[in-house]
Amino acid sequence: MSSAIFPGSFDPVSNGHMDIIRRSAKNFDRLVVGVFNNIRKKSFLPVEVRVEALKEAVKDMENVEVVSFDGLLADYMVKHDIPVIIRGLRSVTDFEYEQGQAQVIRQIHPGLDTFFLLTKPELSCVSSSVIREIYGFGGDISTLVPESVLIAIEHFNKK
């Protein structure tokens, strides 16, 4: 059985993330979407809210599970027998960052590999930080996030 993990803070999950999830789910028997709390960023939504919104967004994909985790990604992967990391790339800058991360993980755990997927061009400008900024200024984010995520954001932030 082929397994992969698509890790991220998903704060919030975007339609770009969903594109990577859908495409990855078609290529692996099991896809784990791993939500982590990025300690370098102030959280927009609590991890639990992100996990529940993502579970709702992927409920039509039988081979996708959503989990939250702490600690090193590579350690989680080894513990749960997941040999492949999925990374979505929007730009050259994303590639440079993710390449370094992939090389470090491979150095620590040679059995783990990283697959890069290019974001669809029409979604390459969409990021969680852009979504947070648009929402913060009262803009419409309904075309940028799945419906379950929009509901979670509106419920949690009660504007």
Secondary structure by P-SEA (a helix, b strand, c coil): cbbbbbccccccccaaaaaaaaaaaacccbbbbcccccccccccccaaaaaaaaaaaacccccbbbbbbcccaaaaaaaacccbbbbbbccaaaaaaaaaaaaaaaaacccbbbbbbbcccccccccaaaaaaaaaacccccccccaaaaaaaaaaacc
